[in-house]
Amino acid sequence: MTSVAGAPYSLVGPDPCLAALDRADTLRVDPDALAAAWATAWVLRIDSDGRAAGDDHGRPALVR
């Protein structure tokens, strides 16, 4: 991951223009913040082929 000084996220990948954002990076080193956020988190389940389920409208099927 590439860190951006002062940013609340990390870039995942070598090219910042094409990289995904990892907004949970700061939570991984703060167990209390992670525990507090987990209580209201939504989870996107991804299968072993990298696919996520969608609803009837094509939106990601999120679960609590």
N, C-alpha and C positions, 0 to 999 in steps of 0.2 A: 504494500500500500504506500501511496505517496501522501505525506502529511502536508497540509497547508497551514502555515503558522497562524494561529488565532481563529481558524475556521472550525465550526462545530461539526465537521465531517472529514472524512478522508476520501481520496480518490482511489478507486480500485482499478489499476491498470497503468501502463506506462504513458499513455497519451491522454492528457487532461481533457482534450476536446471529445474524446470517445469513451473515457472511463466512466464507470458507474460510480455513484456516490454511496459511501458507507456512512450513514448518519449515526449509527450506533457505536462507532469506534470509541468515543469518549466514555461510553457506559461500561465497556469491557474492563476498564481499570478502576471503576467506582462501584463496588458491590452494592452499596446502599442506594445509589441512584438507579442501578439496574433493577433491584428488587422493587423499588417504588414504581418504576415505569412498567414492569412486567404485569402488575395488577390490572392495568387498563390496556394492555397490548393486544393488537390484532396480529395474527400469524398467517403468512402466506405459505401454504404447503406446496413443496415442489417434489415431483417424483424423481426416480433415479435417472430418467432421461432429460431432466431439466425443464419439465413442463409443469405449469400450474393450472389448476382447474379454474374454469370460469362459470359465471352464472348465465342465465338465459339471455342477458343483454351484452355478454362478452366482457363483463367486468371481472376482475380477479375475485375468486371465492375465498374470502378471508374468514378465519375462525378465531374464537377467543380461547 
